[in-house]
């Protein structure tokens, strides 16, 4: 009897303990989730503040006459502050036509949209998925509506390569979409752990201010040279993914409807990447772009720009220009924008020589070993 009487209080005590444990765990998880939502600068990866600066420029509609869209090479290589008219660089690391279209849509909602767009993607960002979930979604550059549109487009094209992502098989894709859009803490576990939740705040704030001052440009590799072979040198063929081709077409169609002039820049690569790239890949890439130039009269591929430069201009294994290389390329681009009829008029009306092979005089000032065909 005595032993049986003692069991009930012990059971009640355990029940209270369990309830307290569950409530404490729930409160802790809720607090972490709130921190994830409210203080991303405290824990996010070092590239996040540069993305956030681009979003801030978009939110303010502080864009100028020229908008730069594309991947990490465009983000690193083009210094808006060196161009002859006000410009903004919204290119992002791992950027594909999906991110460019999302940024353009927001830019066109501004009272004064850009008058010209510069586009640049390397061949790999048409042919392979990159950092869509790890950067574009997780950094908040795209929202739930963008993800829903991508899901519908992926199903329509039968190409789930970008939408399905990597390492998400444990969750149904639609559930993953909801949790990602809600910034579920588990997706940010690595960043929270590496930063202890707070240690990246001051550095990220400095990077944010620096990227704002640079009007969206930010550097990747800063080494004084690189001989590594980048993605082009490893492509067996150039075959655009259907879903990325759909977004590229949608991007150009939107710009055509707004009568906004678009120039596509093929960024220079180092000597080793140039030598390792199958000429058939380069030819197929140019043919692909030429097909769109024939379809949309506001779209041109800039010709006469250097296709490969000496290794000393590159800062890492991905063929990002280092600071000296970016300064040199941006000075070249600025001259191209000025020619021949004056700074503002020429920058807004288009570039001479873009419609035919070898047009323009873009190679001036670049060492002979760095120019096209050398």
C-alpha positions in Angstrom: 0.0 0.0 0.0 2.8 2.4 1.0 4.8 1.7 -2.1 1.7 2.1 -4.3 0.9 5.4 -2.6 4.4 6.8 -3.3 4.1 6.0 -7.1 1.5 8.6 -7.9 3.5 11.6 -6.5 6.6 10.4 -8.3 4.6 10.1 -11.6 3.2 13.5 -11.1 6.7 14.9 -10.5 8.0 13.3 -13.6 5.1 14.7 -15.6 5.8 18.2 -14.4 9.4 17.8 -15.2 8.6 16.6 -18.7 6.3 19.5 -19.3 8.9 21.9 -18.1 11.5 20.3 -20.3 9.2 20.5 -23.4 8.2 24.1 -22.7 11.8 25.1 -22.2 12.9 23.4 -25.4 10.0 25.1 -27.3 10.8 28.5 -25.9 14.5 28.1 -26.8 13.7 27.0 -30.3 11.3 29.9 -30.7 14.0 32.3 -29.5 16.5 30.9 -31.9 13.9 31.2 -34.8 13.3 34.8 -33.8 17.0 35.5 -33.8 17.3 33.9 -37.3 14.5 36.1 -38.6 15.6 39.4 -36.9 19.4 39.3 -36.8 20.9 37.6 -39.9 23.9 40.0 -39.9 25.0 38.4 -36.6 25.5 34.9 -37.9 25.2 34.8 -41.7 28.1 33.7 -44.0 30.6 36.5 -45.1 29.0 36.9 -48.5 25.5 37.6 -47.1 26.1 41.4 -46.3 27.1 42.0 -49.9 23.8 40.5 -51.1 21.9 42.5 -48.5 23.5 45.7 -49.7 22.2 44.9 -53.2 18.8 44.4 -51.8 19.0 47.7 -50.0 19.9 49.5 -53.2 16.9 47.8 -54.8 14.6 48.7 -51.9 15.6 52.4 -52.2 15.3 52.3 -56.0 18.8 53.8 -56.0 19.9 52.3 -59.3 21.0 54.9 -61.8 21.1 54.6 -65.6 22.9 51.3 -65.9 22.0 48.1 -64.1 24.5 45.2 -64.0 23.0 41.7 -63.7 24.8 38.3 -63.7 27.0 36.0 -61.8 30.0 36.4 -59.5 32.4 37.4 -62.3 30.2 40.3 -63.1 29.8 41.1 -59.4 33.6 41.2 -59.0 34.8 42.5 -62.3 32.6 45.6 -62.9 33.1 48.6 -60.6 30.1 50.9 -61.0 32.0 53.8 -59.5 34.4 53.7 -62.4 31.8 54.0 -65.1 30.9 57.3 -66.7 27.2 57.3 -65.6 25.5 56.3 -62.4 25.3 52.5 -62.3 24.5 49.7 -59.9 25.9 46.2 -59.8 23.3 43.6 -58.7 25.2 40.6 -60.0 25.6 37.9 -57.3 27.7 34.9 -56.6 26.3 31.8 -58.3 23.8 34.0 -60.1 21.8 32.6 -63.0 19.0 34.1 -65.1 16.6 33.2 -62.3 18.2 35.7 -59.9 18.7 38.3 -62.6 15.0 38.1 -63.6 13.9 38.6 -59.9 16.2 41.6 -59.5 15.0 43.1 -62.8 11.4 42.7 -61.9 11.9 44.7 -58.7 14.0 47.3 -60.6 11.3 47.9 -63.2 8.8 48.6 -60.4 10.9 51.7 -59.5 9.6 55.1 -60.5 12.8 55.6 -62.6 13.9 52.3 -64.0 17.4 51.8 -65.5 17.9 52.9 -69.1 20.4 50.2 -70.0 21.3 46.7 -68.6 24.6 44.9 -68.8 24.3 41.1 -68.5 27.1 38.6 -67.9 27.0 34.9 -67.1 29.7 32.4 -67.7 28.7 29.2 -69.7 28.5 27.2 -66.6 25.7 29.3 -65.2 23.5 28.2 -68.1 24.6 24.6 -68.1 24.7 23.7 -64.4 22.8 24.5 -61.2 24.8 26.4 -58.7 24.0 28.0 -55.4 20.3 28.7 -55.7 19.2 27.2 -52.3 22.5 27.9 -50.4 22.6 31.6 -51.4 19.7 33.0 -53.4 17.0 31.6 -51.2 18.9 31.4 -47.9 20.1 35.0 -48.2 16.5 36.2 -48.8 17.2 37.4 -52.4 14.2 35.4 -53.6 11.0 34.9 -51.7 8.2 32.3 -51.6 6.5 33.7 -54.7 9.8 33.3 -56.6 10.2 29.7 -55.5 6.6 28.9 -56.4 7.2 30.3 -59.9 10.3 28.3 -60.3 8.5 25.2 -59.2 5.8 25.7 -61.8 8.4 26.5 -64.5 10.4 23.4 -63.6 7.4 21.1 -63.9 6.5 22.8 -67.2 9.9 22.3 -68.7 10.5 18.9 -67.1 13.8 20.3 -65.7 13.9 20.0 -61.9 17.7 20.4 -61.7 17.7 23.8 -60.0 14.4 23.5 -58.1 15.2 20.0 -56.6 18.5 21.2 -55.3 21.0 19.0 -53.4 20.6 17.0 -50.2 16.9 17.7 -49.7 15.5 14.2 -50.3 14.6 13.8 -46.6 11.8 16.4 -47.0 9.0 16.7 -49.5 10.0 19.5 -51.8 6.9 21.6 -51.1 7.5 21.3 -47.4 11.1 22.4 -47.9 9.9 25.4 -49.9 7.7 26.5 -47.0 10.4 26.0 -44.4 13.0 27.8 -46.4 10.7 30.8 -47.0 9.9 30.8 -43.3 13.7 30.7 -42.5 13.4 27.6 -40.4 16.4 27.5 -38.0 17.6 24.0 -39.0 18.6 25.4 -42.5 20.9 28.0 -40.7 22.4 25.6 -38.2 25.9 25.6 -39.8 26.0 29.4 -39.9 24.7 29.7 -36.4 27.3 27.2 -35.1 30.3 28.7 -36.9 29.4 32.2 -35.7 28.2 31.2 -32.2 25.1 33.2 -33.2 26.7 36.6 -32.9 30.4 36.7 -33.8 30.0 37.8 -37.5 27.9 40.9 -36.8 30.6 43.7 -36.8 32.4 42.2 -39.8 29.2 41.8 -41.8 28.2 45.4 -41.0 31.5 46.6 -42.4 31.1 44.5 -45.5 27.5 45.8 -45.9 28.7 49.5 -45.8 31.6 48.8 -48.1 29.4 47.1 -50.7 26.9 50.0 -50.5 29.7 52.5 -51.1 30.8 50.4 -54.1 27.3 50.4 -55.5 27.0 46.6 -55.3 30.4 45.5 -56.4 32.3 43.1 -54.2 35.4 41.1 -54.6 36.0 37.3 -54.5 39.6 36.3 -55.2 42.3 38.8 -54.3 45.4 36.8 -55.0 48.0 38.5 -57.2 47.4 35.9 -60.0 45.9 32.5 -60.6 46.6 29.8 -63.2 43.8 27.5 -62.1 41.3 26.1 -64.7 37.8 27.4 -64.2 34.5 25.9 -65.1 34.7 26.4 -68.9 37.8 24.2 -69.0 35.8 21.3 -67.6 32.7 21.5 -69.8 32.5 18.7 -72.3 29.7 20.5 -74.2 27.6 23.6 -73.8 23.9 22.6 -73.3 21.7 25.1 -71.5 19.4 23.7 -68.9 15.8 24.1 -70.1 14.7 26.0 -67.0 17.6 28.4 -67.2 17.0 29.0 -70.9 13.4 29.7 -70.1 14.4 32.4 -67.5 17.0 33.9 -69.9 14.3 34.2 -72.6 11.9 35.7 -70.1 14.5 38.2 -68.9 15.2 39.4 -72.5 11.6 39.5 -73.4 10.8 41.7 -70.4 13.6 44.1 -71.4 12.5 44.1 -75.0 8.9 45.0 -73.9 10.4 48.0 -71.9 12.7 48.9 -74.9 15.7 48.8 -72.5 19.0 48.2 -74.3 20.9 45.1 -73.1 24.5 44.3 -73.6 26.0 40.9 -72.8 29.6 40.8 -71.8 31.6 37.6 -72.0 34.2 38.0 -69.2 37.9 37.3 -69.8 39.4 34.1 -68.4 43.0 33.3 -67.6 45.4 31.7 -70.1 45.0 28.2 -68.7 41.2 28.2 -68.8 41.3 29.5 -72.3 43.7 26.8 -73.4 41.7 24.1 -71.6 38.3 25.1 -73.0 37.1 23.0 -75.9 36.6 25.5 -78.9 33.3 23.8 -79.6 32.1 24.9 -76.1 33.0 28.5 -76.9 31.4 28.3 -80.3 28.2 26.8 -79.0 28.0 29.5 -76.3 28.4 32.3 -78.8 25.9 30.7 -81.2 23.4 30.4 -78.3 23.8 34.1 -77.5 23.7 35.1 -81.2 20.3 33.3 -81.5 18.8 35.6 -78.9 20.4 38.6 -80.5 18.6 37.7 -83.6 15.3 37.3 -81.7 15.4 40.5 -79.7 16.6 43.7 -81.3 17.4 45.3 -77.9 19.9 42.6 -77.1 23.4 42.6 -78.3 26.6 40.7 -77.4 29.5 43.1 -77.0 32.3 42.2 -79.4 35.9 43.2 -79.5 36.4 42.7 -75.7 39.4 40.6 -74.5 38.5 37.0 -74.1 41.6 36.0 -72.1 44.1 37.9 -70.0 47.4 37.1 -68.3 47.1 35.2 -65.1 48.2 38.2 -63.0 44.8 39.8 -63.4 43.0 36.9 -61.7 42.5 36.3 -58.0 41.3 32.8 -57.6 40.5 29.4 -59.2 37.1 30.7 -60.5 38.6 33.4 -62.9 37.3 36.3 -60.8 39.4 39.3 -61.5 41.5 40.5 -58.6 41.3 44.2 -57.6 43.9 45.3 -60.2 42.1 43.2 -62.9 38.7 44.7 -61.9 40.1 48.2 -62.1 41.6 47.5 -65.6 38.4 45.9 -66.9 36.2 48.6 -65.5 38.4 51.3 -67.1 38.1 49.4 -70.4 34.4 49.2 -70.0 34.2 52.9 -69.1 36.0 53.8 -72.3 33.7 51.6 -74.3 30.7 53.4 -72.8 32.1 56.8 -73.7 32.9 56.0 -77.4 32.3 57.7 -79.7 29.6 60.4 -79.0 30.2 61.5 -75.4 29.7 60.0 -72.0 26.0 60.0 -71.3 24.6 59.9 -74.8 26.7 56.9 -75.9 26.2 55.1 -72.6 22.5 55.2 -72.9 22.1 54.7 -76.7 24.2 51.6 -77.0 27.8 50.7 -78.1 29.1 50.9 -81.6 30.4 47.8 -83.1 28.3 45.3 -81.1 26.4 43.9 -84.1 29.3 42.7 -86.1 32.4 40.6 -85.4 35.4 42.6 -84.2 33.4 45.8 -83.7 34.6 48.5 -81.4 38.0 49.4 -80.2 37.8 47.8 -76.8 41.3 46.4 -76.8 43.1 49.8 -76.4 45.3 49.9 -73.4 45.3 46.2 -72.7 48.7 44.4 -73.1 48.8 42.6 -76.5 49.0 39.2 -74.9 45.7 39.9 -73.2 43.6 40.9 -76.2 41.1 38.8 -78.2 42.7 36.2 -80.4 46.2 36.5 -78.9 
